[in-house]
Amino acid sequence: MGKSDHSILLISCKISLSSNHSPQGYAFSKGDYIGLHNSFQSVEWEKFLSAYTDNIEDMWQVFQKELLDRIDTFIPKIILKKYLKKIHWILPLPLHVRAIISKKHRLWTRYMETRDVAVYKKYKSARNAVTREIRNIIRFEQHEVASHCKANPKKFWNFINSKRTKKTSRWRFSYL
């Protein structure tokens, strides 16, 4: 390879990514908390944890396992929607904004199928409505931070630091 003293590395990676994984979370608002409470009441904790009195770490592991098992039993799981919360959004979007975004997506799909100018005009209207609503949310958030900066400086500095740092994607691939 010429007269260079540099070594050349040739790396070949075969990566297969599966997109079937949907992040799951708990629907805490729909949990059966009475059943959860009753299931905890039915356990005799002193007898249950008496074998681990000499090691608090083992006691914690056993309790944590029981807690997570009961959470899985009494609190339903849901599939989290990826588009509802982007990296730079602090809170999920309100329902009316999500409805406008869904309408915009449907109109774009309909326009791509038909290429109808009237549908495109409706899409542009929905797109502008989404932009306007998101800007209103951001403006309201900034107003809240500014009006409470003396009483809640932690919220103020969290907001400032969130604007100072640049969030990038974790996976950056460059192709040679």
C-alpha positions in Angstrom: 0.0 0.0 0.0 2.4 2.6 -1.0 5.2 4.0 1.2 2.9 5.0 4.2 3.9 3.8 7.6 0.2 3.9 8.8 -1.5 0.7 9.4 -4.9 0.1 7.8 -7.8 -1.5 9.6 -10.6 -3.1 7.6 -13.5 -3.8 9.8 -16.7 -5.6 8.7 -19.7 -5.7 10.9 -22.9 -7.5 10.2 -25.6 -5.8 12.3 -29.3 -6.7 12.2 -31.6 -4.4 14.0 -35.1 -5.6 14.8 -37.8 -3.0 14.9 -40.3 -5.3 16.5 -39.4 -4.1 20.0 -42.1 -1.7 21.3 -41.3 0.0 24.6 -43.7 -0.9 27.3 -44.7 0.9 30.4 -47.3 0.7 33.1 -50.7 2.2 32.9 -50.7 3.4 36.6 -54.0 5.3 36.1 -55.7 1.9 35.4 -54.1 -0.1 38.2 -56.1 -2.2 40.7 -54.6 -0.6 43.8 -57.2 -2.1 46.2 -56.1 -5.6 45.0 -52.5 -4.6 45.3 -53.0 -3.3 48.8 -54.9 -6.5 49.8 -52.2 -8.7 48.3 -49.6 -6.9 50.4 -51.8 -7.2 53.5 -52.1 -10.9 53.0 -48.3 -11.5 53.3 -46.9 -12.0 56.8 -43.8 -9.9 56.2 -42.1 -10.8 59.5 -42.2 -14.5 58.7 -41.4 -13.9 55.1 -38.3 -11.8 55.7 -37.1 -13.6 58.9 -34.7 -15.7 57.0 -32.8 -12.6 55.8 -32.4 -10.7 59.1 -28.6 -10.9 59.0 -28.3 -9.5 55.4 -30.3 -6.4 54.5 -29.3 -6.6 50.8 -30.9 -10.0 50.4 -33.9 -8.8 52.3 -34.2 -5.9 49.8 -33.8 -8.2 46.8 -36.6 -10.4 48.1 -38.9 -7.5 48.8 -38.2 -5.9 45.5 -39.0 -9.1 43.6 -42.3 -9.4 45.4 -43.1 -5.8 44.7 -42.4 -6.1 41.0 -44.3 -9.4 40.7 -47.3 -7.7 42.3 -47.0 -4.7 40.1 -47.0 -6.9 37.0 -50.1 -8.7 38.4 -52.2 -5.6 39.4 -51.1 -2.9 37.0 -51.7 -3.3 33.3 -48.9 -2.7 30.7 -49.3 -0.5 27.7 -47.2 0.0 24.6 -45.6 3.5 24.6 -46.1 5.6 21.5 -42.8 6.9 20.2 -44.1 10.0 18.4 -45.8 11.4 21.5 -42.7 12.4 23.2 -39.6 13.6 21.4 -36.2 14.1 23.0 -36.6 17.8 23.4 -40.2 17.7 24.7 -40.2 17.9 28.5 -43.8 16.8 28.8 -46.0 14.7 26.5 -48.3 16.6 24.2 -51.9 17.3 25.2 -54.6 15.3 23.6 -55.9 18.0 21.3 -52.4 18.5 19.8 -52.0 14.8 19.3 -55.4 14.8 17.5 -54.2 17.5 15.2 -50.9 15.6 14.5 -52.9 12.5 13.7 -55.1 14.5 11.4 -52.0 15.9 9.7 -50.5 12.4 9.2 -53.8 11.1 7.7 -54.0 14.1 5.3 -50.4 13.6 4.2 -51.1 9.9 3.5 -54.3 10.8 1.6 -52.4 13.4 -0.4 -49.6 11.0 -1.3 -52.2 8.5 -2.5 -54.4 10.9 -4.5 -52.1 13.9 -5.3 -55.2 16.1 -5.0 -54.6 19.8 -4.6 -57.6 20.3 -2.2 -56.2 17.6 0.1 -52.8 19.3 0.0 -54.4 22.5 1.1 -56.1 20.8 4.0 -52.7 19.2 4.9 -51.0 22.6 4.9 -53.7 24.0 7.1 -53.3 21.1 9.6 -49.5 21.4 9.4 -49.7 25.1 10.3 -52.1 24.3 13.1 -49.7 21.8 14.6 -46.8 24.3 14.3 -49.0 27.0 15.9 -50.1 24.8 18.8 -46.6 23.6 19.6 -45.3 27.2 19.5 -48.1 28.1 21.9 -47.1 25.3 24.3 -43.4 26.4 24.2 -44.4 30.0 24.7 -46.6 29.0 27.7 -43.8 26.9 29.1 -41.3 29.8 28.8 -43.8 32.2 30.4 -44.3 29.8 33.3 -40.6 29.5 33.9 -40.1 33.3 33.7 -43.0 34.0 36.0 -41.8 31.5 38.7 -38.1 32.0 38.4 -37.8 33.7 41.8 -40.0 31.2 43.6 -38.6 28.1 41.8 -35.0 28.7 40.6 -34.5 25.0 40.1 -37.1 24.9 37.3 -35.5 28.0 35.8 -32.0 26.6 35.8 -33.3 23.2 34.4 -34.8 25.1 31.6 -31.7 27.1 30.9 -29.5 24.0 31.0 -31.8 22.2 28.7 -31.3 24.9 26.1 -27.5 25.0 26.6 -26.8 21.3 25.9 -27.0 19.7 22.5 -28.7 16.4 22.4 -27.6 14.1 19.6 -28.5 10.7 18.6 -26.6 7.9 20.3 -26.1 5.9 17.2 -24.2 7.7 14.5 -23.0 5.6 11.6 -20.9 6.9 8.8 -20.6 4.9 5.6 -17.3 4.7 3.8 
